């Protein structure tokens, strides 16, 4: 696993996709993760591997505030990852060392964010956005490393080649702002948030900073789709 992006926060999945009872499987910087929500609404990001036999947690399911491994039914507590129950030893409390590998995660700006840096002092992600009126658009997988994606987006911002009168800008770190001219009632900008999935693959997530009214939703989605198609084609070529 590369250490280049380990100290940063990255969005890995839209929050609405992490439904109760479902365990999602994502990849960040070469690390496969299981993302799930307990019955109290807390988000968890764990290494997608049960410490017992290495079976993927994403094959299992949630039970209230616990996740149950599909293979031998071992159960692990939300937030701490501590093993709480072993079916073959129902009368024994599992040892403290038996736990899932957990990572820092939070829900913000309509996405689940994860940091692979396990130091708790990492500053939380902050964008020039409020919490209302945001739309998490569909994500795009690109067959190129994160460094290539960032270079492309920064070049696009520098040369302003998107074709709008308003400039493309780099807000901070790996966040790119793109103006979208789709009508007066549509979202007027899109924030792009790249995610390093692996050494050879990246994902671009998007957040629209406005409420798109019903009549403008289709033009907005078409414009965003055109934009993402262009990104994928340019970067992969």
Secondary structure, DSSP 4 states (H G I P E B T S, - for coil): --STTTTSEEEEEEGGGS-TT-EEEEEETTEEEEEEE-TT--EEEEESS-TTT---GGGSEEETTEEE-TTT--EEETTT-BEEE-GGGTTSPPPTT-B--EEEEEEETTEEEEES---TTPPPP--S--SSSEEEEEEEEESS-HHHHHHHHHHHHHHTTT--SSPPEEEETTEEEEE--S-TTS--EEEEEEEE-SSS-EEEEEEEESPPPHHHHHHHHHHHHHHHHHHHHHHH-
